[in-house]
């Protein structure tokens, strides 16, 4: 097995892409310019694709899913994993939902759209905070 952890190396790329996608979507709804929505879509697509090696690297670093089967609920790793997998599911769901739309959402659908991606963004922030606790506190 590898002694060098992979997950910390690859995790920053999808995080940056998805955070920028969120910023572009916010700008789109504030300014109303479709260019920002297109940018958000491209960034989110790249971020969702980049999540796969990130998740795989996390399971490689933890030597499988044994830590999830025999979870220590008082340890931050299980909460980091749950938060990361939930954020991944939210962003994949949002990306697939946006691809099915024939036109950009307006009104109530726009609120759902922005709310959905904002939930994913804050899950990333929470997951990153837990990661910081694992690195710097424990």
C-alpha positions in Angstrom: 0.0 0.0 0.0 1.0 3.6 -0.4 2.4 5.5 2.5 1.6 8.9 0.9 -2.0 9.9 1.4 -3.8 10.5 -2.0 -7.0 12.2 -0.8 -5.4 15.5 0.5 -3.6 15.8 -2.8 -6.6 15.5 -5.1 -9.4 17.0 -3.0 -8.6 20.6 -3.7 -9.3 20.5 -7.4 -13.0 19.5 -7.2 -13.5 21.8 -4.2 -12.2 24.8 -6.2 -14.3 23.9 -9.2 -17.5 23.4 -7.3 -17.0 26.6 -5.2 -16.4 28.6 -8.4 -19.5 27.0 -9.9 -21.5 28.2 -6.9 -20.1 31.7 -7.2 -20.9 31.8 -10.9 -24.5 30.6 -10.3 -25.0 33.3 -7.6 -23.7 35.9 -10.0 -26.1 34.6 -12.7 -29.1 35.0 -10.5 -28.0 38.5 -9.3 -27.1 39.8 -12.7 -29.4 37.7 -14.9 -26.7 37.0 -17.5 -26.8 33.5 -19.1 -23.0 33.6 -19.6 -22.6 33.0 -15.8 -25.0 30.1 -15.9 -23.0 28.5 -18.7 -19.7 29.0 -16.7 -21.3 27.5 -13.7 -22.4 24.5 -15.7 -19.0 23.9 -17.1 -17.3 24.3 -13.7 -19.9 22.0 -12.0 -19.5 19.4 -14.7 -15.7 19.4 -14.2 -16.1 19.4 -10.4 -18.5 16.4 -10.5 -16.1 14.4 -12.7 -13.2 15.4 -10.4 -15.1 14.1 -7.3 -14.8 10.5 -8.4 -11.0 10.2 -8.0 -11.3 12.2 -4.8 -13.8 9.8 -3.2 -11.8 6.8 -4.5 -8.6 8.3 -3.0 -10.4 8.8 0.3 -11.3 5.1 0.5 -7.8 4.1 -0.7 -6.3 6.2 2.2 -8.6 4.7 4.8 -7.9 1.2 3.4 -11.5 0.5 2.4 -14.8 1.0 4.1 -14.1 -0.8 7.3 -14.1 2.4 9.2 -17.7 3.0 8.1 -18.9 -0.5 9.0 -17.4 -0.3 12.5 -17.8 3.5 12.8 -16.5 5.5 15.7 -19.2 8.1 16.0 -17.0 10.2 18.4 -14.3 10.5 15.7 -14.3 13.1 13.0 -13.5 10.7 10.2 -17.0 9.2 9.9 -18.6 12.7 9.9 -16.1 13.9 7.3 -17.0 10.9 5.1 -20.7 11.3 5.6 -20.5 15.1 4.8 -18.3 14.5 1.8 -20.5 11.7 0.4 -23.6 13.8 1.0 -22.0 16.9 -0.7 -21.1 14.6 -3.6 -24.6 13.3 -3.9 -26.0 16.9 -3.8 -23.7 18.1 -6.5 -24.2 15.1 -8.8 -28.0 15.5 -8.3 -27.8 19.2 -9.0 -25.7 18.6 -12.1 -28.1 15.9 -13.5 -31.1 18.0 -12.6 -29.7 21.1 -14.4 -28.9 19.0 -17.5 -32.6 17.9 -17.8 -33.9 21.5 -17.8 -34.8 22.8 -21.3 -34.3 26.4 -20.1 -32.8 28.2 -17.2 -35.0 28.2 -14.1 -36.9 31.2 -13.0 -39.2 32.1 -10.1 -39.6 29.3 -7.6 -37.4 26.9 -9.6 -34.6 29.4 -9.5 -34.8 29.5 -5.7 -34.8 25.6 -5.6 -31.8 25.6 -8.0 -29.8 28.1 -6.0 -30.8 26.5 -2.7 -29.8 23.0 -3.9 -26.3 24.1 -5.0 -25.9 26.3 -1.8 -26.6 23.2 0.3 -23.9 21.4 -1.5 -21.5 24.4 -1.1 -22.1 24.5 2.7 -21.7 20.8 3.0 -18.3 21.2 1.4 -17.4 23.9 3.9 -18.6 21.8 6.8 -16.7 18.7 5.5 -13.5 20.8 5.0 -13.9 22.2 8.6 -14.0 18.6 9.9 -11.0 17.7 7.8 -9.1 20.6 9.4 -10.0 19.3 12.8 -8.6 15.9 11.8 -5.3 17.4 10.5 -4.7 20.1 13.1 -6.4 19.0 16.3 -6.1 15.2 16.5 
